[in-house]
Amino acid sequence: HKVFLMMGLCCDSCSLAIEDSIRRIEGVRAAAVDFGKKELRLELDEKTTVPWVLAESQRRARKIVRGVRVRSEEVNARRLKRLKLSALAVGVPLFGLGLTGLVPAGALSLFAASYLLFGIDVVFRALRNVLRGKVFDEHFLMTVATIGAFAVGAYAEAAAVMLFYKIGVSLEDLAVERSRRSIRSVFALRPEYARRLTAAGTEKVRPEEVAVGEQIVVKPGERVPLDGTVTKGSAYVDTHLVSGEAVPKRKNAGDDVVSGSIVTNSPLTLTVAKKLSDSLVTRIADYVEKAARKKSQAEHYLTVFTRYYTPLVVGAAVLLAFVPPLLIPGQIISDWLYRALIFLVISCPCALVLSVPLSFSAGIGSLARAGILVKGARYVEALRRVDTVVFDKTGTLTEGVFEVVVIAPEPPYAEGELLSLAALAESYSAHPAAVAIRNAAGLGEGPVERAMESIGAYDEIAGLGVKATVDGRTVLVGNRRLLLQEHVTPPSPEPNEAGTTVYVAVDNVYAGRIVIADRIRPSARKAVRELTGLGVERTVM
């Protein structure tokens, strides 16, 4: 996959024609031109050379739009941006000086100079399109309207119209760039390096340099760079960035781990199962970018609309300029010509042409930043017809932060003693339930210093809980299956409580239970209420 900047695109229909032409180049598997982001994305055969494809793409694009430039670096875009800002910085003072009337004899020169600084590229682009037979676009409308204003003596108005047009385009460029950054923020999920295991130890390499079958080491707090299988170690892995699941899952030897997830409490050695381009985090990033390129139904309608709209506007302006003076006695043709020019300016469709694809691109980028993947612009458009919403509970409607809500000891234990025993037994566990119990006992989230003195033996049993010796007593903390495995009789019938029930046994005797629940997000109730107000008939959890 290669991404190039494509500068000089003038309309969405042109980008579609260029896309179709480039797609026919030998060695190009797929091509997509994004008019909003000014990008050309190519999928190439392995034997295809990038410089040749770049040159051929530009040659074909220039047959359709003469001024198109295809670049592999953003240096040219930055240079162009500086030129535009410099033109505005010089042109605005000249325009302001002309408005003050301090130089009456040079007013025309001041307005003409500021006009050229603001809009010379618009005029050249309009002329190029006329020579190529593509007369009717927003550049043509702006050029005719402003030059016509100069012709009837409205110098200030001509320069002002071009100034406001360029300010509007600059704001749109800024919005496009923000949208691009928003979409590309998804790539932050990908780690910059991987720790490859070698005979001499580990070495830091780029993830794309690691081959399938090689081993990598991921330390606590680091993101997993590539999809793989655990070959050594055991740790809780946080996958909320890639799956939305708020509760870390314990991974042992033989378990699969996906890229983008975070190892929380101890190092893991993984055997790489997929190269970077096939790993989950890359597929998610590609998925978001492809979604941003899929055009909505509104965008397709807009492309067709502008083909007919602009010629009709030009025709209406011509009629407005010449028909009333001919049919209505006493009318001055210059007045009606001025009205026709105003009509051309206010009828320019550039805001509509740019705002529709930009709004979808910005929307998809914002959704991606919030962790919501959308298949394409047409699905963003379809959201207005949604009548049912299905929520995951943990980490979505709730905060994914667990806290103790019930402590139910059995005699002779008191609430404080039961909680303290359970917290000490869970001293080394990174499980969310263990963290909640330690927090409730005032021992903090991390490993407990007192555990060094109190705990003689410690065993964390995957999927069940922990078994530890606390001050000489054997303490079990876990689910119902742990008690049954250790031949401890749990309470019967099983308590029916909202939350997760953690059972505690001391010296093989049931000692009580602790109930842990997730906190509901403060915004959850409001969100569900607003969805109902928007016409969502059913909300399913």
N, C-alpha and C positions, 0 to 999 in steps of 0.2 A: 504494500500500500504506500503510495506517495501522495503528498499534498503540496500543491503549488499555489502561489498567489497569482490571481488573474486580474490585472488592473486594466481599466479602460472599458469595462462592460457598460453598455448604455441602457439595456432593457432586459427584462426577463425572457422575452421571446427570443432575443439574440442568444442568450445563454443556452436555451434549449437547442437551438440550431448548432451552436458550437459543440455542445455535448454530443449530439448525434454524429457530427463529423469526426470528432476525436475518437469516438468509440469504434470507428472503422479502421483505425491505425493498426497495422500488424503488430502483434505482441501486447496489445492492450485488451485485457479481459473485460474490464468495466471502466466507465468514466462517468463522473457526475460533476456538474458545474453548479455551485451555490452562488446565485446572484447576490443574495443578501450579504454573505460573508466574503465575497470576491475570492472564492477558492475553487481550484480544480483538483479533484481527487481521482487518482488512477490506481487501478489494480493491474499489475504488469506480470507477464510471464517471467520466469527466473532468468532467461537468457537475454531479455530485452534490456538495452542500455538506457539509463536515465537521460543523459545529455541528448541522445538522438530523439527520444520521445518528447523531450522538452522542446527541442527545435521544431520537430514536426507538428506538435500541438500548436505552437505559436504560428507556424506557417498556415495551418488550416484555419485557426481562429481569425487570422487577419484577412482571410478571404471573405469572412462574414462581417467582421467589424474591424476596420482598417487599423484603428489605434490600439488594439488589444496588445498587452504585454504579459507574457507568462514568465514568472520568476520563481526560483527555488528558495530564495531568501527574502527576509522582510526588510532588508536594507533599503530597497527601492521604495517600499511603502513609507518608511520613516522619512526618507528624503522628500517624497512627495508631500507628506504631512507638514514638514517644515516649510516647504515652499508656499503651501496654502496659508499657513499661519503668518508667514512673512508678508504675503500679499494683503491679507486682512489688516495686519499691523500698520502697513504703509497707507493702504487705501482708505481706512476709516478716518484718520486725521485729515486727509485731503478732502474727503466728502464733507466732514464737519466744517472745515474752513470755507468750503463753497456755500454751505447753508448759512453761515454767519453774515455773508454779504460784505465782509471786510475787504475783499478783492473783487469789486464788481466787474472790472475789465477781464479778469481771468476766471470768472465763474465757469464758463463753458469748458475751459481747459482743465480746471480742477475736477469737474464732474466727469469729463471724458476720461481723464487719467484714472480716477477711482473706479469708473465703470470697467475699464480694461483690466485693472488689477483684480477686480472681483470676478469678471466673467469672460475673460479672453478664452479660457479653455471651453466654456459653454458654447461660445460662438464658433470656435474651430470644430468642435464636435458636431454642431448642427450642420456646418458646411460639409464636413466629411460624409455625414449621413445623407445629405441632399445629393452629393456626387454619386453615392452608391445607390440612389433610388429610394432610400428610406427617409422620406421627408417628415412624416408626421410623428414626432415624439416631443417630450417635454423640453428638450434643448431647442428645437425649432420654435416652439411656442414662446419660450423666454426670449430668444434672439429676435424674432419678429416684433414682439411686443415692446421690447426695450429700444431697439433701433427705431421703430416707429415713433416711440415717445420722443427720442432725440429729434426726429424729423419735424414734429409739430411743436418743438421748443420746450418740451417738458423734461429738461435736463436732469433736474434733481430727482424727479419721479423715476426716470430710467435707471439712474445709478442706485436709487434706494431699492427698487424692485430686485435688481441683481444682487445687491448686498444681502437683503433678507433671504433670497433664494439660497445663496452660498452659506449663510448662517444655518438655515434649515438643513441643508445637505451635511454640514459639519456636525450638527447635532445627531443626524441620522447615522453618520459614520461612527460617532461616539457610542451610540446605542448598539450598533452592530458589533463593535469591538467588545463591549461589555457582554453581549450575548455570547460571543466567541469564547471569552474568558470563562463565562459561567459554564458553558458546555465542556471546555477543556479542563475545568476543575475536577471533573470525574477522573482524569488521568492521575491525580494526586494519590489515588489508591495504590498506584503501582510503585513499589520501592525502587530506589535508584540503584541498589546493589543487592547481590546475593552472596552469602558466605559458602563458597564451594569447598567441600571436604576433599583434601588431598592426602597423600602419604606423609607429607611434612606438617600437616595441620589444616588450617583453613585459610582461604584467600578471598579477598573481596573482588568480585567481578560484576560486570553488568549482567542483568538477568537473561538477556538474549544470548549471552555467551555460554550459558549452562545447557548441556545436552540432556535429552531424555535418558534416564537411567543413572545419571550422576547423583551424588548425595550432597545435600546442603544442610547447614545448621542454622536454626532460627532461635535467637536468644529472647528471653522474656522482655516484653515491651516492643518487640520488632514485628513488622508486618511480614507475612509469608509472601515471598516474591513469585513463586510458581506453584501450580497445583502439584501435589505429591502425596506419598503414602508414608506414614510414620514407621521408621525402622528402629528407632531408639528413643527412649524417653517417654514421659507421660506428663501431660499438662492440660490446663483448661485453655480453650481457644475461643476468643471473642470474634464472632462472625457478623456482628450487627452492621458493619459498614457495607457488607456485600449481600447479606440476606435479610437484614432487619430484625433478626432474632436477638433479643436483648440479653438472654441468659447464656453465659459461656458454657460450652460443652467440653467434657473431658475427652481427650484424644490419647489413645494408647497405641502400641505397636500394631500395625495392620490397618489402622483407621486412615481414611482419606482426609486430607486437609486442602482447602481451596485457597488460592492466592487472594490477597487483600485482607485476610483475617489476621488477628493479632494474638500472638502467644503471650499468655499472661504471667505464669508463675514459675516455669522451669523450661530449660532449653529442649528443643526437639530436633532430632535428625530425620530428615525426609529424603526419600528417593523420588526424584523428579519424574512425574508421570506425563507431563505435557510441556512442550516448549512455550515460550512467552506468548507467541502469537495465538496459541490455542488455549491459554490459561483463562480462568474465569474473569479476572480483573480486566484483561485486555478485551475480552468479548463484551463485557459490560460497557467499556468506554467506546468501542466501535459501535455498539448497539445504539448508544445515545447520539453519536454523531450521525449515524444513518437515519435515525428518527428525525433529526433536525433537517435532513435533506429531502425527506418525503413530503411532497407538496400536498396541501389540503385541497379540498374541492373548491373552496373559495379562491385559492391562488390560481387554479386552472380557469375558473370563470373570469378572473381578473385579467389574465393574459388575453383571452378572447375579447373581453370588453374593451381593452385599450386599443386593439386593432381597428375597431370601428369608432370609438369615442373621439379620438384625436382628429381624424379627418372631418367628422361632423362639427366639432368645435371650430376648426379653421373655416369651414364653409359658412357656419353661422356668423362668424366674425366678419367675413367678407360681405355677407348680406347686410349685416348691421351697419357696416361702414358706408355702403353705397346705395342701398335701396331707399331708406328714409329721405335722404337729400333729393333723390330723383322723384319721389312720389309726393313729398310734402313741400309745398311752396314756402320759400323763405328760410329753409334750413341751410346751415353752413356745413359744408362737407368736412371741414377740419374738426368740428365738434363731434361729429358722428365717428370720424376716424379715431379720435381719442377714446370715445366710448367703446369702440371695437377692440382697441388695444387693452383697455381695462378688462373687457370680457375675456380676452385671451389669457391674461395673467391669472385672473381668479379661476379660470377653467382648467389650468394646468393640472394634469392627473398625477404628477410625480409623488405627491404626498400619499395618495392612495396606493400607487404602484409599489412604493417602498414600505409603507406602514403595515400592509397585510402580511407579507412574508416575514417582516421583521418581528411582528407581534408573536407569530408562531415560534420563530427561532428563539426569541427571548423567553417565551413561556416554557419551551422544552428545556432550555438551559436552567431556568429557575427551578423547575421541577426536579431536574437531575441533581442540582445542588442540595435539594431537600431530601434526596434519596428516593425519588419517585421516577420510575422509568416509564416512558410513554412510547408506543410503537411508531408514532409519526404524527405529523401535523393534522391529518384527517381524524386521528383519535382524540387530539385535543379539541378539535371542532365538535366531535361527537359527545363530549362531556356534558353539553347542554341538554342532552336527551337522557341522561342517567336517571334512573328511578330507584335503583337498589345499590347500596354500598356495603361491601363486606370488609370488616376490620379484623386484623390480628389484634389480640388483646395486649400481650406483654410487650412493652416498649413502644406501643402505638397509642392505645387508649390509656395505658399506664406508663409510668416513668421508667420502669425497669429497675427501680430501686426498692429493694425488699426491706421490710421492717417487722419486728416481732409485734404481734397484735394480741396473742393469748399465751399465757403460761399456766399450765394446769398440772401441778405436782401431785404425786401420790404420797400419802403419809409414809414415813415421817419427814419427808423433804418439804422445805418451804420454797416459795417462788425464787427467792434470791439464790439459794443454794443450788437448786436445779439449773438455773440459768448459768451460774458460775461454772459448775461442772461441765455443762455442755460447751460453754465458750472455751474453756481450757482444752477440752478434748478436740475442739475444732481449730486449735491454735495455728496449725500449719496448712490448713485448707484454704484454697482460693475460691471455693464454690460460693455463689451468691447467698445461699442459706447460711453458710458458716460466717460470712462477713456480717450478715444481719444479726446473728446471735452474738458475735463479739461486740458489735456496736451497742447492742442493747445492754450488754454486761459492762460497758464502759472500757473495753479492752482495745478498741480501735480496729481498723481494717487490716493492718499488717500482721505479721507473725508476732506472737506475744512473748515478751522477754521472760515473764514469770514461768512460761512453759518449760524453759530450760531446767528449772528447779523441780517443777511439779510432774512433768511427764516422763515416765520411764520407757514406755514403748508406744509406738504410733504406727497405725496401718490404715491407709485410706483405700477403701474398697470401691472400685469403680461401679457406679450405678446404684450403690447401696448406702454408703455413708462412711463413718470412721469408727475405728476401734482403738482406744488408747488407755494407757494406765495413768491415772491422775491421782497423785498422792497415795499410791499403793492400791487404788481401787480400779477395777476394770470398768470402763465407761463406754457404752455403745451410743452413738448419735447417728440416726439415719431414718430410713423409711421402714415400713412394716416388714418388708422382705428381709432386711438386715436382722431384725429381732427373730424372725422365724428361722433364719439360717443359723443363728447362734443359740437356738433352742430357748428363747425367751417368749413367754406368752404375752402377746399384745392385748390391749383392751378389746372387748367384744360387747356390742357391735362396734364397728369402726366409726369414729366420730365423723359427722357430716358438717364440716365447717368450711367457710369461705377462706381459701388460702391453702398453703402447703403445710401439711402436718409433719413435724419432725419428732420422732419418738426417742426417748432417753431411757436407758437401762443401766443400772449400777450393780456390778457383781452378779450378772445374769438374772436380775430382778427388775421388772418394769418399774420405772421411777416417775414417769410423767410424760407430758408432751408439750411441745412449743409450736405454735401456729405462726407462720410467716406469710405476709400478704404484700402484694405490690401496691404502691401508691398510685391512685388515679391522677392523671394529669389534670391540672386546674382548667386547661383549655378544652378537655375532652367533652364535657357536657355542653359547652358553648358551641363546639364544632358540630356535634350531632344536632343541636337545635337549629343551627344555621343551615345545615343540609336539609332538614325538614322544611325550613322556610324556602329553600330553593326548589322544592318539589320532589325531593327524594322520599319515596313512599315507604321504603323498607331499609332498615339498618341492621345488618347481621353481624354478630361477633363470633 
